Amino acid sequence: MRLTPSLYQSIRITLFTRANCGLCVTAKSVLSKLQTSRPFTLREVDIIKPEAKPWRDLYDFDVPVIHISKSSAPEEDPKLSGEAAKLMHRFTEEEVAAKMKAVEEAS
């Protein structure tokens, strides 16, 4: 059986970011490099936008933050953020890949 993109992309990463954030640019670069070898669905949330106020209240001084979840999981909820598999500030491709593997293996 050949893996189709929808089967292979079993992970969703949500990147919480903001404009003019140097660490956010680095985080996007790390995720972009990783995505070439380890496909996943990427969703970006600009915490400065009005509709993202709950996320800004939570992560205002912590961006970039990534939440890693199974693609089939419900969208992230600020009230449940303590349960999220996440990485903050600075992270490497290897750290993201390891966290992705842990999420995939979790039941």
Gaussian input, Z-matrix of N, CA and C with variables (Angstrom, degrees):
# hf/3-21g

backbone

0 1
 N
 C     1     B1
 C     2     B2     1     A1
 N     3     B3     2     A2     1     D1
 C     4     B4     3     A3     2     D2
 C     5     B5     4     A4     3     D3
 N     6     B6     5     A5     4     D4
 C     7     B7     6     A6     5     D5
 C     8     B8     7     A7     6     D6
 N     9     B9     8     A8     7     D7
 C    10    B10     9     A9     8     D8
 C    11    B11    10    A10     9     D9
 N    12    B12    11    A11    10    D10
 C    13    B13    12    A12    11    D11
 C    14    B14    13    A13    12    D12
 N    15    B15    14    A14    13    D13
 C    16    B16    15    A15    14    D14
 C    17    B17    16    A16    15    D15
 N    18    B18    17    A17    16    D16
 C    19    B19    18    A18    17    D17
 C    20    B20    19    A19    18    D18
 N    21    B21    20    A20    19    D19
 C    22    B22    21    A21    20    D20
 C    23    B23    22    A22    21    D21
 N    24    B24    23    A23    22    D22
 C    25    B25    24    A24    23    D23
 C    26    B26    25    A25    24    D24
 N    27    B27    26    A26    25    D25
 C    28    B28    27    A27    26    D26
 C    29    B29    28    A28    27    D27
 N    30    B30    29    A29    28    D28
 C    31    B31    30    A30    29    D29
 C    32    B32    31    A31    30    D30
 N    33    B33    32    A32    31    D31
 C    34    B34    33    A33    32    D32
 C    35    B35    34    A34    33    D33
 N    36    B36    35    A35    34    D34
 C    37    B37    36    A36    35    D35
 C    38    B38    37    A37    36    D36
 N    39    B39    38    A38    37    D37
 C    40    B40    39    A39    38    D38
 C    41    B41    40    A40    39    D39
 N    42    B42    41    A41    40    D40
 C    43    B43    42    A42    41    D41
 C    44    B44    43    A43    42    D42
 N    45    B45    44    A44    43    D43
 C    46    B46    45    A45    44    D44
 C    47    B47    46    A46    45    D45
 N    48    B48    47    A47    46    D46
 C    49    B49    48    A48    47    D47
 C    50    B50    49    A49    48    D48
 N    51    B51    50    A50    49    D49
 C    52    B52    51    A51    50    D50
 C    53    B53    52    A52    51    D51
 N    54    B54    53    A53    52    D52
 C    55    B55    54    A54    53    D53
 C    56    B56    55    A55    54    D54
 N    57    B57    56    A56    55    D55
 C    58    B58    57    A57    56    D56
 C    59    B59    58    A58    57    D57
 N    60    B60    59    A59    58    D58
 C    61    B61    60    A60    59    D59
 C    62    B62    61    A61    60    D60
 N    63    B63    62    A62    61    D61
 C    64    B64    63    A63    62    D62
 C    65    B65    64    A64    63    D63
 N    66    B66    65    A65    64    D64
 C    67    B67    66    A66    65    D65
 C    68    B68    67    A67    66    D66
 N    69    B69    68    A68    67    D67
 C    70    B70    69    A69    68    D68
 C    71    B71    70    A70    69    D69
 N    72    B72    71    A71    70    D70
 C    73    B73    72    A72    71    D71
 C    74    B74    73    A73    72    D72
 N    75    B75    74    A74    73    D73
 C    76    B76    75    A75    74    D74
 C    77    B77    76    A76    75    D75
 N    78    B78    77    A77    76    D76
 C    79    B79    78    A78    77    D77
 C    80    B80    79    A79    78    D78
 N    81    B81    80    A80    79    D79
 C    82    B82    81    A81    80    D80
 C    83    B83    82    A82    81    D81
 N    84    B84    83    A83    82    D82
 C    85    B85    84    A84    83    D83
 C    86    B86    85    A85    84    D84
 N    87    B87    86    A86    85    D85
 C    88    B88    87    A87    86    D86
 C    89    B89    88    A88    87    D87
 N    90    B90    89    A89    88    D88
 C    91    B91    90    A90    89    D89
 C    92    B92    91    A91    90    D90
 N    93    B93    92    A92    91    D91
 C    94    B94    93    A93    92    D92
 C    95    B95    94    A94    93    D93
 N    96    B96    95    A95    94    D94
 C    97    B97    96    A96    95    D95
 C    98    B98    97    A97    96    D96
 N    99    B99    98    A98    97    D97
 C   100   B100    99    A99    98    D98
 C   101   B101   100   A100    99    D99
 N   102   B102   101   A101   100   D100
 C   103   B103   102   A102   101   D101
 C   104   B104   103   A103   102   D102
 N   105   B105   104   A104   103   D103
 C   106   B106   105   A105   104   D104
 C   107   B107   106   A106   105   D105
 N   108   B108   107   A107   106   D106
 C   109   B109   108   A108   107   D107
 C   110   B110   109   A109   108   D108
 N   111   B111   110   A110   109   D109
 C   112   B112   111   A111   110   D110
 C   113   B113   112   A112   111   D111
 N   114   B114   113   A113   112   D112
 C   115   B115   114   A114   113   D113
 C   116   B116   115   A115   114   D114
 N   117   B117   116   A116   115   D115
 C   118   B118   117   A117   116   D116
 C   119   B119   118   A118   117   D117
 N   120   B120   119   A119   118   D118
 C   121   B121   120   A120   119   D119
 C   122   B122   121   A121   120   D120
 N   123   B123   122   A122   121   D121
 C   124   B124   123   A123   122   D122
 C   125   B125   124   A124   123   D123
 N   126   B126   125   A125   124   D124
 C   127   B127   126   A126   125   D125
 C   128   B128   127   A127   126   D126
 N   129   B129   128   A128   127   D127
 C   130   B130   129   A129   128   D128
 C   131   B131   130   A130   129   D129
 N   132   B132   131   A131   130   D130
 C   133   B133   132   A132   131   D131
 C   134   B134   133   A133   132   D132
 N   135   B135   134   A134   133   D133
 C   136   B136   135   A135   134   D134
 C   137   B137   136   A136   135   D135
 N   138   B138   137   A137   136   D136
 C   139   B139   138   A138   137   D137
 C   140   B140   139   A139   138   D138
 N   141   B141   140   A140   139   D139
 C   142   B142   141   A141   140   D140
 C   143   B143   142   A142   141   D141
 N   144   B144   143   A143   142   D142
 C   145   B145   144   A144   143   D143
 C   146   B146   145   A145   144   D144
 N   147   B147   146   A146   145   D145
 C   148   B148   147   A147   146   D146
 C   149   B149   148   A148   147   D147
 N   150   B150   149   A149   148   D148
 C   151   B151   150   A150   149   D149
 C   152   B152   151   A151   150   D150
 N   153   B153   152   A152   151   D151
 C   154   B154   153   A153   152   D152
 C   155   B155   154   A154   153   D153
 N   156   B156   155   A155   154   D154
 C   157   B157   156   A156   155   D155
 C   158   B158   157   A157   156   D156
 N   159   B159   158   A158   157   D157
 C   160   B160   159   A159   158   D158
 C   161   B161   160   A160   159   D159
 N   162   B162   161   A161   160   D160
 C   163   B163   162   A162   161   D161
 C   164   B164   163   A163   162   D162
 N   165   B165   164   A164   163   D163
 C   166   B166   165   A165   164   D164
 C   167   B167   166   A166   165   D165
 N   168   B168   167   A167   166   D166
 C   169   B169   168   A168   167   D167
 C   170   B170   169   A169   168   D168
 N   171   B171   170   A170   169   D169
 C   172   B172   171   A171   170   D170
 C   173   B173   172   A172   171   D171
 N   174   B174   173   A173   172   D172
 C   175   B175   174   A174   173   D173
 C   176   B176   175   A175   174   D174
 N   177   B177   176   A176   175   D175
 C   178   B178   177   A177   176   D176
 C   179   B179   178   A178   177   D177
 N   180   B180   179   A179   178   D178
 C   181   B181   180   A180   179   D179
 C   182   B182   181   A181   180   D180
 N   183   B183   182   A182   181   D181
 C   184   B184   183   A183   182   D182
 C   185   B185   184   A184   183   D183
 N   186   B186   185   A185   184   D184
 C   187   B187   186   A186   185   D185
 C   188   B188   187   A187   186   D186
 N   189   B189   188   A188   187   D187
 C   190   B190   189   A189   188   D188
 C   191   B191   190   A190   189   D189
 N   192   B192   191   A191   190   D190
 C   193   B193   192   A192   191   D191
 C   194   B194   193   A193   192   D192
 N   195   B195   194   A194   193   D193
 C   196   B196   195   A195   194   D194
 C   197   B197   196   A196   195   D195
 N   198   B198   197   A197   196   D196
 C   199   B199   198   A198   197   D197
 C   200   B200   199   A199   198   D198
 N   201   B201   200   A200   199   D199
 C   202   B202   201   A201   200   D200
 C   203   B203   202   A202   201   D201
 N   204   B204   203   A203   202   D202
 C   205   B205   204   A204   203   D203
 C   206   B206   205   A205   204   D204
 N   207   B207   206   A206   205   D205
 C   208   B208   207   A207   206   D206
 C   209   B209   208   A208   207   D207
 N   210   B210   209   A209   208   D208
 C   211   B211   210   A210   209   D209
 C   212   B212   211   A211   210   D210
 N   213   B213   212   A212   211   D211
 C   214   B214   213   A213   212   D212
 C   215   B215   214   A214   213   D213
 N   216   B216   215   A215   214   D214
 C   217   B217   216   A216   215   D215
 C   218   B218   217   A217   216   D216
 N   219   B219   218   A218   217   D217
 C   220   B220   219   A219   218   D218
 C   221   B221   220   A220   219   D219
 N   222   B222   221   A221   220   D220
 C   223   B223   222   A222   221   D221
 C   224   B224   223   A223   222   D222
 N   225   B225   224   A224   223   D223
 C   226   B226   225   A225   224   D224
 C   227   B227   226   A226   225   D225
 N   228   B228   227   A227   226   D226
 C   229   B229   228   A228   227   D227
 C   230   B230   229   A229   228   D228
 N   231   B231   230   A230   229   D229
 C   232   B232   231   A231   230   D230
 C   233   B233   232   A232   231   D231
 N   234   B234   233   A233   232   D232
 C   235   B235   234   A234   233   D233
 C   236   B236   235   A235   234   D234
 N   237   B237   236   A236   235   D235
 C   238   B238   237   A237   236   D236
 C   239   B239   238   A238   237   D237
 N   240   B240   239   A239   238   D238
 C   241   B241   240   A240   239   D239
 C   242   B242   241   A241   240   D240
 N   243   B243   242   A242   241   D241
 C   244   B244   243   A243   242   D242
 C   245   B245   244   A244   243   D243
 N   246   B246   245   A245   244   D244
 C   247   B247   246   A246   245   D245
 C   248   B248   247   A247   246   D246
 N   249   B249   248   A248   247   D247
 C   250   B250   249   A249   248   D248
 C   251   B251   250   A250   249   D249
 N   252   B252   251   A251   250   D250
 C   253   B253   252   A252   251   D251
 C   254   B254   253   A253   252   D252
 N   255   B255   254   A254   253   D253
 C   256   B256   255   A255   254   D254
 C   257   B257   256   A256   255   D255
 N   258   B258   257   A257   256   D256
 C   259   B259   258   A258   257   D257
 C   260   B260   259   A259   258   D258
 N   261   B261   260   A260   259   D259
 C   262   B262   261   A261   260   D260
 C   263   B263   262   A262   261   D261
 N   264   B264   263   A263   262   D262
 C   265   B265   264   A264   263   D263
 C   266   B266   265   A265   264   D264
 N   267   B267   266   A266   265   D265
 C   268   B268   267   A267   266   D266
 C   269   B269   268   A268   267   D267
 N   270   B270   269   A269   268   D268
 C   271   B271   270   A270   269   D269
 C   272   B272   271   A271   270   D270
 N   273   B273   272   A272   271   D271
 C   274   B274   273   A273   272   D272
 C   275   B275   274   A274   273   D273
 N   276   B276   275   A275   274   D274
 C   277   B277   276   A276   275   D275
 C   278   B278   277   A277   276   D276
 N   279   B279   278   A278   277   D277
 C   280   B280   279   A279   278   D278
 C   281   B281   280   A280   279   D279
 N   282   B282   281   A281   280   D280
 C   283   B283   282   A282   281   D281
 C   284   B284   283   A283   282   D282
 N   285   B285   284   A284   283   D283
 C   286   B286   285   A285   284   D284
 C   287   B287   286   A286   285   D285
 N   288   B288   287   A287   286   D286
 C   289   B289   288   A288   287   D287
 C   290   B290   289   A289   288   D288
 N   291   B291   290   A290   289   D289
 C   292   B292   291   A291   290   D290
 C   293   B293   292   A292   291   D291
 N   294   B294   293   A293   292   D292
 C   295   B295   294   A294   293   D293
 C   296   B296   295   A295   294   D294
 N   297   B297   296   A296   295   D295
 C   298   B298   297   A297   296   D296
 C   299   B299   298   A298   297   D297
 N   300   B300   299   A299   298   D298
 C   301   B301   300   A300   299   D299
 C   302   B302   301   A301   300   D300
 N   303   B303   302   A302   301   D301
 C   304   B304   303   A303   302   D302
 C   305   B305   304   A304   303   D303
 N   306   B306   305   A305   304   D304
 C   307   B307   306   A306   305   D305
 C   308   B308   307   A307   306   D306
 N   309   B309   308   A308   307   D307
 C   310   B310   309   A309   308   D308
 C   311   B311   310   A310   309   D309
 N   312   B312   311   A311   310   D310
 C   313   B313   312   A312   311   D311
 C   314   B314   313   A313   312   D312
 N   315   B315   314   A314   313   D313
 C   316   B316   315   A315   314   D314
 C   317   B317   316   A316   315   D315
 N   318   B318   317   A317   316   D316
 C   319   B319   318   A318   317   D317
 C   320   B320   319   A319   318   D318

   B1=1.4548
   B2=1.5277
   B3=1.2829
   B4=1.4599
   B5=1.5267
   B6=1.3149
   B7=1.4640
   B8=1.5185
   B9=1.2971
   B10=1.4615
   B11=1.5184
   B12=1.3166
   B13=1.4633
   B14=1.5202
   B15=1.3288
   B16=1.4661
   B17=1.5226
   B18=1.3443
   B19=1.4622
   B20=1.5176
   B21=1.3172
   B22=1.4525
   B23=1.5273
   B24=1.3159
   B25=1.4569
   B26=1.5240
   B27=1.3059
   B28=1.4619
   B29=1.5245
   B30=1.3152
   B31=1.4668
   B32=1.5227
   B33=1.3381
   B34=1.4642
   B35=1.5246
   B36=1.3034
   B37=1.4666
   B38=1.5180
   B39=1.3153
   B40=1.4557
   B41=1.5226
   B42=1.3276
   B43=1.4619
   B44=1.5236
   B45=1.3123
   B46=1.4625
   B47=1.5177
   B48=1.3324
   B49=1.4546
   B50=1.5245
   B51=1.3105
   B52=1.4693
   B53=1.5208
   B54=1.3049
   B55=1.4670
   B56=1.5312
   B57=1.3222
   B58=1.4681
   B59=1.5227
   B60=1.3211
   B61=1.4597
   B62=1.5252
   B63=1.3186
   B64=1.4597
   B65=1.5225
   B66=1.3252
   B67=1.4652
   B68=1.5276
   B69=1.3222
   B70=1.4689
   B71=1.5251
   B72=1.3146
   B73=1.4668
   B74=1.5223
   B75=1.3238
   B76=1.4619
   B77=1.5247
   B78=1.3272
   B79=1.4676
   B80=1.5219
   B81=1.3356
   B82=1.4681
   B83=1.5229
   B84=1.3240
   B85=1.4650
   B86=1.5282
   B87=1.3193
   B88=1.4673
   B89=1.5248
   B90=1.3278
   B91=1.4618
   B92=1.5263
   B93=1.3171
   B94=1.4602
   B95=1.5279
   B96=1.3170
   B97=1.4704
   B98=1.5215
   B99=1.3171
   B100=1.4594
   B101=1.5295
   B102=1.3104
   B103=1.4626
   B104=1.5353
   B105=1.3122
   B106=1.4641
   B107=1.5255
   B108=1.3157
   B109=1.4655
   B110=1.5221
   B111=1.3002
   B112=1.4742
   B113=1.5227
   B114=1.3290
   B115=1.4688
   B116=1.5345
   B117=1.3050
   B118=1.4615
   B119=1.5182
   B120=1.3098
   B121=1.4510
   B122=1.5229
   B123=1.3176
   B124=1.4687
   B125=1.5205
   B126=1.3033
   B127=1.4650
   B128=1.5227
   B129=1.3202
   B130=1.4675
   B131=1.5130
   B132=1.3250
   B133=1.4533
   B134=1.5250
   B135=1.3263
   B136=1.4631
   B137=1.5264
   B138=1.3178
   B139=1.4663
   B140=1.5229
   B141=1.3164
   B142=1.4655
   B143=1.5281
   B144=1.3255
   B145=1.4677
   B146=1.5267
   B147=1.3254
   B148=1.4683
   B149=1.5286
   B150=1.3329
   B151=1.4635
   B152=1.5355
   B153=1.3310
   B154=1.4666
   B155=1.5299
   B156=1.3267
   B157=1.4640
   B158=1.5273
   B159=1.3331
   B160=1.4712
   B161=1.5329
   B162=1.3298
   B163=1.4624
   B164=1.5305
   B165=1.3317
   B166=1.4691
   B167=1.5295
   B168=1.3288
   B169=1.4620
   B170=1.5275
   B171=1.3156
   B172=1.4531
   B173=1.5270
   B174=1.3371
   B175=1.4637
   B176=1.5244
   B177=1.3105
   B178=1.4620
   B179=1.5260
   B180=1.3272
   B181=1.4585
   B182=1.5267
   B183=1.3227
   B184=1.4607
   B185=1.5226
   B186=1.3339
   B187=1.4583
   B188=1.5212
   B189=1.2985
   B190=1.4539
   B191=1.5341
   B192=1.3124
   B193=1.4569
   B194=1.5145
   B195=1.3368
   B196=1.4545
   B197=1.5216
   B198=1.3283
   B199=1.4533
   B200=1.5203
   B201=1.3117
   B202=1.4550
   B203=1.5218
   B204=1.3250
   B205=1.4698
   B206=1.5159
   B207=1.3117
   B208=1.4557
   B209=1.5217
   B210=1.3172
   B211=1.4655
   B212=1.5195
   B213=1.3170
   B214=1.4621
   B215=1.5264
   B216=1.3253
   B217=1.4696
   B218=1.5219
   B219=1.3360
   B220=1.4693
   B221=1.5293
   B222=1.3205
   B223=1.4686
   B224=1.5287
   B225=1.3039
   B226=1.4573
   B227=1.5283
   B228=1.3269
   B229=1.4598
   B230=1.5284
   B231=1.3265
   B232=1.4656
   B233=1.5402
   B234=1.3219
   B235=1.4686
   B236=1.5220
   B237=1.3287
   B238=1.4630
   B239=1.5292
   B240=1.3113
   B241=1.4628
   B242=1.5264
   B243=1.3210
   B244=1.4588
   B245=1.5133
   B246=1.3248
   B247=1.4558
   B248=1.5281
   B249=1.3111
   B250=1.4648
   B251=1.5223
   B252=1.3424
   B253=1.4585
   B254=1.5242
   B255=1.3237
   B256=1.4632
   B257=1.5110
   B258=1.3022
   B259=1.4595
   B260=1.5204
   B261=1.3237
   B262=1.4643
   B263=1.5301
   B264=1.3066
   B265=1.4662
   B266=1.5259
   B267=1.3158
   B268=1.4692
   B269=1.5239
   B270=1.3311
   B271=1.4596
   B272=1.5177
   B273=1.3229
   B274=1.4631
   B275=1.5266
   B276=1.3212
   B277=1.4636
   B278=1.5243
   B279=1.3240
   B280=1.4636
   B281=1.5300
   B282=1.3174
   B283=1.4687
   B284=1.5272
   B285=1.3259
   B286=1.4605
   B287=1.5296
   B288=1.3357
   B289=1.4642
   B290=1.5317
   B291=1.3241
   B292=1.4688
   B293=1.5184
   B294=1.3182
   B295=1.4769
   B296=1.5262
   B297=1.3466
   B298=1.4693
   B299=1.5207
   B300=1.3354
   B301=1.4606
   B302=1.5159
   B303=1.3360
   B304=1.4589
   B305=1.5279
   B306=1.3184
   B307=1.4762
   B308=1.5123
   B309=1.3256
   B310=1.4652
   B311=1.5261
   B312=1.3147
   B313=1.4694
   B314=1.5241
   B315=1.3110
   B316=1.4718
   B317=1.5212
   B318=1.3192
   B319=1.4776
   B320=1.5005
   A1=109.01
   A2=115.21
   A3=121.64
   A4=109.38
   A5=116.14
   A6=119.93
   A7=110.06
   A8=115.54
   A9=120.21
   A10=108.12
   A11=118.45
   A12=120.01
   A13=113.30
   A14=117.58
   A15=118.85
   A16=111.56
   A17=117.41
   A18=119.43
   A19=111.10
   A20=116.02
   A21=120.60
   A22=112.03
   A23=117.35
   A24=120.69
   A25=109.58
   A26=115.58
   A27=120.45
   A28=112.46
   A29=117.15
   A30=122.01
   A31=110.38
   A32=114.32
   A33=121.46
   A34=106.87
   A35=115.96
   A36=121.29
   A37=107.23
   A38=115.09
   A39=121.22
   A40=106.94
   A41=115.61
   A42=122.37
   A43=108.41
   A44=115.44
   A45=121.55
   A46=106.50
   A47=115.61
   A48=121.61
   A49=110.31
   A50=115.93
   A51=122.95
   A52=108.01
   A53=115.98
   A54=121.05
   A55=110.01
   A56=115.66
   A57=123.07
   A58=112.74
   A59=116.56
   A60=122.62
   A61=107.72
   A62=116.50
   A63=120.86
   A64=113.14
   A65=117.02
   A66=120.06
   A67=110.85
   A68=116.82
   A69=121.05
   A70=110.44
   A71=117.37
   A72=121.29
   A73=109.38
   A74=116.93
   A75=121.19
   A76=110.75
   A77=117.41
   A78=121.54
   A79=110.89
   A80=117.15
   A81=120.83
   A82=110.78
   A83=116.73
   A84=121.16
   A85=110.57
   A86=117.05
   A87=121.77
   A88=109.85
   A89=116.85
   A90=120.77
   A91=111.48
   A92=116.86
   A93=121.12
   A94=110.86
   A95=117.01
   A96=121.01
   A97=110.55
   A98=116.70
   A99=120.74
   A100=110.98
   A101=116.75
   A102=121.24
   A103=111.77
   A104=118.28
   A105=120.00
   A106=111.59
   A107=117.54
   A108=120.64
   A109=113.00
   A110=116.88
   A111=121.42
   A112=108.76
   A113=118.13
   A114=120.98
   A115=113.57
   A116=114.73
   A117=123.25
   A118=107.64
   A119=115.55
   A120=121.14
   A121=107.84
   A122=117.18
   A123=121.48
   A124=109.73
   A125=114.61
   A126=121.77
   A127=106.86
   A128=117.59
   A129=121.47
   A130=109.89
   A131=115.40
   A132=121.77
   A133=107.29
   A134=116.05
   A135=121.84
   A136=106.58
   A137=116.60
   A138=120.01
   A139=113.64
   A140=117.73
   A141=121.09
   A142=111.83
   A143=117.40
   A144=120.11
   A145=110.11
   A146=116.86
   A147=120.57
   A148=113.86
   A149=117.06
   A150=119.08
   A151=113.31
   A152=116.58
   A153=121.06
   A154=112.19
   A155=117.98
   A156=120.96
   A157=113.70
   A158=120.92
   A159=118.75
   A160=112.60
   A161=116.39
   A162=119.76
   A163=110.67
   A164=117.73
   A165=120.79
   A166=109.61
   A167=117.03
   A168=120.70
   A169=111.12
   A170=116.55
   A171=121.72
   A172=112.97
   A173=117.11
   A174=121.15
   A175=114.36
   A176=118.50
   A177=121.78
   A178=113.58
   A179=117.53
   A180=120.80
   A181=112.73
   A182=117.18
   A183=120.55
   A184=115.04
   A185=119.88
   A186=119.63
   A187=110.59
   A188=117.37
   A189=127.43
   A190=111.65
   A191=113.55
   A192=122.45
   A193=106.52
   A194=116.41
   A195=118.55
   A196=109.11
   A197=115.04
   A198=122.77
   A199=105.74
   A200=116.46
   A201=122.08
   A202=107.47
   A203=115.97
   A204=120.16
   A205=109.79
   A206=114.89
   A207=119.50
   A208=107.45
   A209=116.23
   A210=120.88
   A211=111.72
   A212=116.23
   A213=120.91
   A214=113.24
   A215=117.63
   A216=121.34
   A217=110.31
   A218=117.03
   A219=119.15
   A220=110.69
   A221=115.76
   A222=119.87
   A223=109.74
   A224=115.33
   A225=120.71
   A226=111.64
   A227=114.36
   A228=122.31
   A229=107.29
   A230=118.44
   A231=120.11
   A232=112.86
   A233=116.97
   A234=119.83
   A235=112.57
   A236=116.71
   A237=121.31
   A238=112.02
   A239=117.37
   A240=120.59
   A241=113.09
   A242=117.70
   A243=120.24
   A244=112.92
   A245=117.21
   A246=122.17
   A247=112.35
   A248=117.18
   A249=121.14
   A250=111.54
   A251=115.06
   A252=120.54
   A253=104.68
   A254=117.25
   A255=118.59
   A256=112.41
   A257=113.80
   A258=123.55
   A259=106.56
   A260=115.30
   A261=119.72
   A262=110.80
   A263=115.29
   A264=125.52
   A265=112.76
   A266=116.85
   A267=121.13
   A268=108.48
   A269=115.87
   A270=120.12
   A271=108.78
   A272=114.79
   A273=121.58
   A274=110.36
   A275=115.18
   A276=119.93
   A277=110.23
   A278=116.29
   A279=120.79
   A280=111.43
   A281=116.70
   A282=119.97
   A283=111.09
   A284=116.81
   A285=120.38
   A286=109.53
   A287=117.18
   A288=120.75
   A289=110.91
   A290=117.47
   A291=120.74
   A292=111.26
   A293=116.81
   A294=120.97
   A295=110.18
   A296=116.57
   A297=120.28
   A298=110.12
   A299=116.54
   A300=120.44
   A301=111.48
   A302=116.70
   A303=120.64
   A304=111.84
   A305=116.53
   A306=120.81
   A307=110.21
   A308=117.26
   A309=120.79
   A310=112.17
   A311=116.40
   A312=120.52
   A313=113.13
   A314=116.97
   A315=120.66
   A316=109.37
   A317=114.90
   A318=117.32
   A319=112.53
   D1=134.72
   D2=178.52
   D3=-92.32
   D4=135.04
   D5=179.48
   D6=-75.73
   D7=128.80
   D8=175.03
   D9=-91.51
   D10=159.73
   D11=179.79
   D12=-54.33
   D13=-37.61
   D14=-177.97
   D15=-68.92
   D16=-32.08
   D17=176.88
   D18=-76.32
   D19=-39.10
   D20=-176.07
   D21=-72.92
   D22=-30.97
   D23=-178.61
   D24=-89.93
   D25=68.14
   D26=-177.80
   D27=-84.19
   D28=-2.43
   D29=-177.08
   D30=-116.46
   D31=141.54
   D32=173.02
   D33=-117.29
   D34=132.35
   D35=174.41
   D36=-115.83
   D37=127.46
   D38=175.04
   D39=-106.81
   D40=122.11
   D41=179.72
   D42=-102.80
   D43=118.89
   D44=175.42
   D45=-94.47
   D46=122.08
   D47=-168.76
   D48=-144.08
   D49=178.47
   D50=173.79
   D51=-154.50
   D52=160.65
   D53=177.95
   D54=-68.61
   D55=154.84
   D56=176.85
   D57=58.92
   D58=37.99
   D59=179.88
   D60=-117.89
   D61=107.80
   D62=-178.49
   D63=-61.01
   D64=-40.67
   D65=178.29
   D66=-65.04
   D67=-32.39
   D68=178.44
   D69=-66.66
   D70=-39.36
   D71=177.32
   D72=-62.33
   D73=-43.76
   D74=177.97
   D75=-63.24
   D76=-42.84
   D77=179.12
   D78=-60.92
   D79=-43.24
   D80=178.44
   D81=-61.87
   D82=-37.89
   D83=178.69
   D84=-65.42
   D85=-44.33
   D86=178.10
   D87=-59.32
   D88=-47.01
   D89=-178.81
   D90=-66.15
   D91=-38.52
   D92=179.01
   D93=-63.21
   D94=-44.62
   D95=178.49
   D96=-63.26
   D97=-43.71
   D98=-178.84
   D99=-65.06
   D100=-36.53
   D101=-175.68
   D102=-64.89
   D103=-23.60
   D104=178.62
   D105=-70.99
   D106=-28.82
   D107=-179.35
   D108=-106.68
   D109=-20.13
   D110=-174.96
   D111=-140.04
   D112=81.07
   D113=-173.78
   D114=-57.19
   D115=144.91
   D116=175.92
   D117=-157.83
   D118=163.62
   D119=176.12
   D120=-87.51
   D121=130.37
   D122=-179.04
   D123=-113.72
   D124=131.64
   D125=175.81
   D126=-125.87
   D127=131.20
   D128=177.82
   D129=-107.78
   D130=139.04
   D131=175.87
   D132=-123.86
   D133=113.89
   D134=175.23
   D135=-82.05
   D136=108.56
   D137=-173.34
   D138=-69.68
   D139=-9.05
   D140=178.88
   D141=-81.81
   D142=-23.04
   D143=-179.68
   D144=-64.86
   D145=143.83
   D146=-177.32
   D147=-54.41
   D148=-38.99
   D149=-178.31
   D150=-70.00
   D151=-11.76
   D152=179.75
   D153=-102.13
   D154=16.51
   D155=-177.08
   D156=-53.11
   D157=-41.95
   D158=177.88
   D159=-59.49
   D160=-35.11
   D161=177.75
   D162=-73.40
   D163=-36.83
   D164=176.89
   D165=-62.88
   D166=-41.84
   D167=178.01
   D168=-60.03
   D169=-32.98
   D170=-177.36
   D171=-85.28
   D172=-43.20
   D173=-170.16
   D174=-117.05
   D175=17.97
   D176=-173.47
   D177=-48.95
   D178=-42.60
   D179=-176.68
   D180=-106.27
   D181=11.38
   D182=-174.74
   D183=-116.15
   D184=-4.11
   D185=-177.73
   D186=-64.54
   D187=147.85
   D188=1.20
   D189=-80.03
   D190=148.22
   D191=174.34
   D192=-131.84
   D193=138.52
   D194=172.23
   D195=-120.53
   D196=139.99
   D197=170.39
   D198=-106.39
   D199=134.66
   D200=-179.94
   D201=-117.40
   D202=124.17
   D203=-178.95
   D204=-145.72
   D205=167.45
   D206=173.94
   D207=-69.49
   D208=146.19
   D209=-179.44
   D210=-58.86
   D211=-30.51
   D212=-177.72
   D213=-80.14
   D214=-9.04
   D215=-179.01
   D216=-71.62
   D217=153.10
   D218=175.55
   D219=-61.11
   D220=156.95
   D221=176.69
   D222=-57.42
   D223=154.43
   D224=-178.00
   D225=-61.70
   D226=147.77
   D227=179.90
   D228=-127.21
   D229=124.55
   D230=-179.13
   D231=-54.60
   D232=-32.37
   D233=-179.14
   D234=-68.93
   D235=-20.93
   D236=-178.36
   D237=-108.99
   D238=14.63
   D239=-173.86
   D240=-62.78
   D241=-25.59
   D242=178.31
   D243=-65.39
   D244=-20.79
   D245=-179.89
   D246=-91.95
   D247=-7.71
   D248=-175.01
   D249=-72.46
   D250=145.08
   D251=168.41
   D252=-78.73
   D253=117.38
   D254=-173.51
   D255=-144.12
   D256=160.35
   D257=171.13
   D258=-131.66
   D259=146.75
   D260=-175.87
   D261=-129.82
   D262=152.26
   D263=171.93
   D264=66.62
   D265=-90.81
   D266=-177.39
   D267=-117.40
   D268=133.02
   D269=176.78
   D270=-152.64
   D271=155.85
   D272=-178.68
   D273=-103.40
   D274=167.28
   D275=175.52
   D276=-58.01
   D277=-40.07
   D278=-178.36
   D279=-64.94
   D280=-40.14
   D281=178.93
   D282=-65.96
   D283=-40.76
   D284=179.10
   D285=-66.27
   D286=-45.42
   D287=-179.58
   D288=-61.03
   D289=-40.95
   D290=178.59
   D291=-63.73
   D292=-40.97
   D293=179.05
   D294=-68.02
   D295=-37.60
   D296=177.04
   D297=-61.88
   D298=-44.29
   D299=179.78
   D300=-61.93
   D301=-42.40
   D302=178.27
   D303=-61.16
   D304=-40.91
   D305=178.85
   D306=-65.58
   D307=-43.63
   D308=178.91
   D309=-61.46
   D310=-37.00
   D311=-176.90
   D312=-81.93
   D313=-16.25
   D314=178.91
   D315=-70.68
   D316=145.13
   D317=-179.44
   D318=-87.70

